[in-house]
Every structure is written in structure tokens, then in C-alpha cells.
């Protein structure tokens, strides 16, 4: 009796095995490399097809195409859902942290033979990948009082790009007063042996973790005097507002002193720190959204702006768990964003 001919496995098992192997390879690459997500998907697909071919035999071309299509559909859907979860979790975290008391203590440190009074807060935070960190944000009392009011006297010496010129002025003026903050981040980098992307993630997530506060050029009013989005926040946290601040932005040293910061208050601080560490970093503003975010020239996937031939990944700084390249759907039309300042 003749043996029945072996049938080529052209059913769902072939596609299923490709997807499982692709998922495993993709996850490993996402953790171990800085490759863009789409490249990791393609590599995972190719490995999945090669292994499945070895195990189950040669497929029909139709089955290979189906595998490619299904994996890309699943990838797009999961990426979209992940972005939505980030937005929801970030909003949830904001609601929780509004009621938390953020304490900055007046204490002292020893420098050489001198005892120096400082403002300092102990921060404990987790980055977007579950890594926990701890450190202090400290500025000298003398630096705070010397710098807290100078923005009120700022007058731009050039026409156009007012905000970029203002941010540059603030960064240059404040950077020497941030040396204790920089020392703290430098210590963490050395202790944890962080690579370039991991270090940027650590710095950004530290500032993201600080509860949001409004910084107004006018005095802070009762919550019911504002539009619904501002009203909802101030009803939960009346102290999450600081008023009569020139141009509605705190300089970085003052932000460390009181931990009250809105969008551009945060971006200027992070910009200054990463600029010190030789990153190609930028600040992006949107008149349409009335918002300011960070932008960084590093190999990462997600939303970006091209400026002077370089690709800057956009990065939200006002709420926890926003990864580089992800913005809230309320702010994700990149045509409304413009780079106003770069470090290089």
C-alpha cells in the first residue's frame, strides 16, 4: 500500500507560529536595542518565517503574505491601544498626584569647609520601563534668591522667535545654578551604567513625575473663573497654581525650589540638563495647542519634527509614562509644532 503524501501545512498553524515567534523576537529587540519599532517588527517577521519554514515546511506565497499582513495589523492596533492607555494612565496619575504634598526642605550641605544652605527634595520615581530611581533635586539658597526675578527684566534683542530667545536666555542664566541637580543625575548614570537613551529617559521621567502646576503671568484666580480643563484641576488641587510670574514661565532654579511647573517650565529645565550632557536636544512649541514639549535627536520611533535636516523625536513632559515619540491625541498633529530652540 502506498503511503499517503505528506500535505504541506498551509493552515492557520503556519501563520500562528510566525506571529508567536515574531512577538518574542520583537519584545527582545525592544528591550535590548534602540532600533525603531517598525524595524523590530520586520526583523521579527523574517525570523518567524525562517523558523516556521524550518519546522513546518515550505508555505504557499499566499500564506507568507497573510502572515505579513496580520502581523502589521496587530502591531498597529496594539501600538494605538498602548498610546491610549498611556494617555488614560497619565491622566489617572495626574489626578492622584494633585492631592499629594510635594515637600521641598530648607537644609544644608557641606562644600569644602563651608556649610551651605539649600532647598532640597528627595525624589523617588519609576521610568517608562519600570526602572526605579531615587535622588535629590537641590539648589543653593543664594542661587535661588539671585535668580528668581530676573525674567521680569528680559527684553528680546532680536525680532522673531521670541520664545526660543527667551528659553535660551533662561537656560544660559540658570545653568550654573543647576550644578547640584546635574551632579545627582551624573551619579545615577554612573551607578546604573545607563546608556544614552536610558539616561535621557531617567532624566525626563524624573521631571514628568513632578505634579503639574499652572504658572500664570497674572494672579491665580478661584477655580470657577477658568475654563473647564483648568477648573477641574484647580478644584482638586487649589495650590497647583503660581501667579504673577513674568511670561508665565519659572526659571529652572525656581522650579526646583518650589516644584511648581507647567509645560515650558519643565522643558527648559530638561533642555538645560541634557544640553550639559551634550545631547542634541530641542524645545518645540505650538501656538495652536498653547503647549511646549521637548524634542530630542536620538534613534527612536514615534512622532517627530525635521529641523535643519535632523529628526527630532517629540516628548511630552507634563505627565508620567509618556515615552519619547508619544503625544496625547489632543496634541499629536505634528504640523502644529515648531522647533524654537536647539542645543546644537
C-alpha positions in Angstrom: 0.0 0.0 0.0 1.3 3.5 -0.9 1.9 5.9 1.9 -0.3 9.0 1.8 1.5 12.0 0.5 2.6 14.5 3.2 0.5 17.6 3.0 2.2 20.9 3.3 1.0 22.7 6.5 -0.9 25.6 4.8 -3.5 26.1 7.5 -3.7 28.6 10.4 -0.8 26.9 12.3 1.8 28.4 9.9 0.6 32.0 10.4 0.1 31.5 14.1 3.7 30.2 14.6 5.1 33.1 12.6 3.2 35.6 14.8 4.3 33.9 18.1 8.0 33.9 17.1 7.7 37.4 15.7 6.3 38.6 19.0 9.1 37.0 21.0 11.8 38.4 18.8 10.1 41.9 18.7 9.9 42.0 22.5 13.6 41.1 22.9 14.7 43.7 20.4 12.6 46.4 22.0 14.2 45.7 25.4 17.8 45.1 24.2 18.2 47.7 21.3 17.3 51.2 20.3 16.1 50.1 16.9 12.8 51.7 15.7 9.7 49.6 16.5 8.9 49.1 12.8 12.4 47.7 12.1 12.0 45.3 15.1 8.7 44.1 13.7 10.3 43.4 10.3 13.2 41.5 11.9 10.8 39.6 14.0 8.7 38.7 10.9 11.8 37.5 8.9 13.0 35.4 11.9 9.4 34.0 12.4 9.1 33.0 8.7 12.6 31.4 8.7 12.0 29.3 11.8 8.5 28.3 10.7 9.8 27.3 7.3 12.3 25.0 9.0 9.8 23.5 11.4 6.6 23.2 9.2 8.0 23.2 5.7 7.5 25.5 2.7 4.3 27.5 2.7 2.3 29.0 -0.1 3.2 32.5 -1.1 -0.3 33.4 -0.1 0.3 32.2 3.4 3.5 34.3 3.7 1.7 37.4 2.6 -1.1 36.7 5.0 1.4 36.4 7.8 3.0 39.8 6.9 -0.4 41.5 6.8 -1.7 40.0 10.0 1.4 40.9 12.0 1.3 44.5 10.8 -2.4 44.9 11.5 -1.8 43.5 15.1 1.2 45.8 15.5 -0.7 48.9 14.5 -3.7 48.0 16.7 -1.6 47.3 19.7 0.5 50.4 19.3 -2.7 52.5 19.1 -4.2 50.9 22.1 -0.9 51.3 24.0 -0.9 55.0 23.2 -4.4 55.3 24.5 -3.6 53.5 27.7 -0.6 55.9 28.3 -3.0 58.8 28.0 -5.5 57.3 30.4 -2.9 56.2 32.9 -1.1 59.6 32.7 -4.4 61.4 33.4 -5.1 59.0 36.3 -1.6 59.6 37.7 -2.1 63.3 37.4 -5.4 63.1 39.4 -3.6 61.1 42.1 -0.6 63.3 42.4 -2.5 66.5 42.6 -3.5 65.6 46.1 0.0 64.6 47.2 2.0 67.1 49.1 5.3 67.9 47.4 7.8 68.9 50.1 11.0 71.0 49.5 13.0 71.3 52.6 15.4 74.0 53.7 18.6 72.3 54.8 22.3 72.5 54.4 25.2 70.8 52.6 28.9 70.9 53.1 31.1 72.2 50.3 34.7 72.2 51.1 34.9 73.7 54.6 31.7 75.7 54.2 28.1 74.8 55.3 25.8 76.0 52.5 22.0 76.5 52.9 20.0 74.8 50.2 16.5 73.9 49.1 16.2 70.2 48.5 13.6 67.5 47.8 14.0 63.7 47.7 12.6 62.2 44.6 11.6 58.6 44.1 10.3 57.7 40.6 9.9 55.0 38.1 10.7 55.4 34.4 8.5 54.3 31.5 10.1 50.8 31.6 9.6 50.0 35.2 13.1 51.0 36.5 13.1 52.7 39.9 15.3 55.6 40.8 16.0 57.8 43.8 17.8 61.1 44.1 17.6 64.7 45.3 16.9 67.9 43.4 18.8 70.6 45.2 19.7 74.2 44.6 21.6 76.7 46.8 19.5 79.2 48.6 21.7 82.0 47.4 21.3 81.0 43.8 17.5 80.9 44.1 17.3 84.4 45.5 19.8 85.7 43.0 17.9 84.3 40.0 14.2 84.2 41.0 13.1 87.6 39.5 15.4 88.2 36.5 13.0 87.1 33.8 10.8 90.1 34.6 13.5 92.3 33.2 14.0 90.3 30.0 13.6 92.1 26.7 14.4 90.3 23.4 17.2 91.9 21.4 16.1 90.4 18.1 12.9 90.2 16.2 11.0 86.9 15.7 11.3 83.6 17.7 10.5 85.4 21.0 10.1 82.1 22.9 13.2 80.5 21.6 15.3 83.6 22.5 13.7 83.7 26.0 14.3 80.0 26.6 17.9 80.4 25.5 18.4 83.3 27.8 16.9 81.4 30.8 19.0 78.3 30.1 22.3 80.3 29.9 21.4 82.3 33.1 20.3 79.3 35.2 22.7 76.5 34.1 25.5 77.3 36.6 22.9 77.2 39.4 21.8 73.7 38.4 25.2 72.1 39.1 23.9 70.1 42.2 21.0 68.7 40.2 23.4 67.7 37.4 25.7 66.1 39.9 22.8 64.0 41.1 21.9 62.8 37.6 25.5 62.1 36.9 25.8 60.0 40.0 22.8 57.9 38.9 24.2 57.4 35.4 27.5 56.1 36.8 25.9 53.9 39.4 23.4 52.3 37.0 25.7 52.4 33.9 23.0 54.0 31.8 23.4 54.3 28.0 22.5 57.5 26.1 18.8 56.7 25.7 18.4 55.2 29.2 19.9 58.3 30.8 17.6 60.7 28.8 14.6 58.5 29.9 15.7 58.7 33.5 16.0 62.5 33.5 12.8 63.1 31.6 10.7 60.7 33.8 12.0 62.3 36.9 10.6 65.7 35.8 7.4 64.1 34.4 6.8 62.6 37.9 6.6 66.0 39.5 2.9 67.0 39.7 1.7 69.6 37.2 1.0 73.1 38.3 -0.1 76.2 36.3 2.3 79.1 36.0 0.3 82.3 35.2 1.6 85.7 34.3 -1.4 87.1 36.2 -2.5 86.2 39.7 -4.2 82.8 40.3 -8.0 83.1 40.5 -10.6 80.8 42.0 -11.1 77.6 40.1 -14.6 78.6 38.8 -13.1 81.6 37.0 -11.4 79.3 34.5 -12.3 77.1 31.5 -13.4 73.5 32.4 -10.0 71.8 31.9 -8.2 74.2 34.2 -11.1 74.4 36.6 -11.2 70.6 37.1 -7.5 70.5 38.1 -7.7 73.5 40.4 -10.8 72.2 42.2 -8.8 69.1 43.1 -5.6 71.0 43.9 -6.1 74.7 44.6 -2.3 75.0 45.4 -1.4 73.7 42.0 -1.0 77.3 40.6 1.6 80.0 40.9 0.8 83.5 39.7 2.4 86.8 38.8 5.3 85.1 37.1 6.7 87.0 34.1 5.8 85.5 30.8 4.2 82.6 32.6 7.4 80.6 33.0 9.5 79.8 36.0 13.3 79.7 35.6 14.7 76.2 36.4 16.3 77.1 39.8 12.9 78.5 41.0 11.1 75.3 39.7 13.5 73.1 41.8 12.9 75.4 44.8 9.1 75.0 44.8 8.3 72.1 42.3 5.6 74.1 40.6 6.0 73.8 36.9 3.9 73.8 33.7 5.0 72.8 30.2 7.7 75.2 29.2 9.0 75.5 32.8 9.7 71.8 32.6 11.1 71.7 29.1 13.6 74.4 29.7 14.9 72.6 32.8 15.2 69.3 31.0 16.7 71.0 27.9 19.4 72.6 30.1 20.3 69.3 31.8 20.5 67.3 28.6 22.4 70.1 26.8 25.0 70.0 29.5 25.4 66.2 28.8 26.0 67.0 25.1 22.6 65.8 23.8 21.2 67.2 20.6 18.0 68.4 22.3 15.4 71.0 21.3 12.2 72.7 22.5 9.1 72.6 20.4 6.2 75.0 20.8 2.7 75.1 19.4 0.7 78.3 19.2 -2.3 76.2 18.1 -2.2 73.9 21.1 -0.7 76.5 23.5 1.8 74.0 24.7 5.5 73.3 24.9 7.3 69.9 24.7 10.8 68.5 24.5 12.3 67.2 21.2 15.5 65.0 21.0 17.6 63.8 18.2 18.0 60.1 19.1 17.2 56.8 17.3 13.7 56.2 18.5 10.3 55.6 16.8 7.2 57.8 17.1 6.2 61.3 16.3 8.9 63.7 15.2 9.8 67.0 13.5 12.5 67.5 11.0 14.5 70.7 11.7 17.7 71.7 9.7 17.8 68.2 8.2 17.7 66.5 11.6 14.9 64.3 13.0 13.8 65.3 16.5 11.6 62.9 18.4 8.8 64.7 20.3 8.5 64.1 24.0 5.7 65.1 26.4 7.0 66.3 29.8 3.9 67.2 31.8 2.7 63.8 33.0 4.2 60.4 33.9 4.6 57.5 31.5 4.8 59.4 28.2 7.6 57.7 26.2 9.6 59.6 23.5 7.5 59.8 20.4 4.1 59.5 22.0 1.8 62.5 22.4 -1.8 62.8 23.6 -4.3 62.6 20.7 -5.2 66.2 21.7 -1.7 67.3 20.7 -0.5 64.8 18.1 -0.8 66.8 14.8 2.9 67.5 14.2 2.1 70.2 11.6 1.2 72.4 14.6 4.6 72.0 16.3 7.6 74.1 15.6 11.2 73.8 16.9 12.1 77.1 18.6 15.4 76.3 20.2 18.1 73.6 19.6 21.3 72.8 21.6 23.4 72.1 18.5 
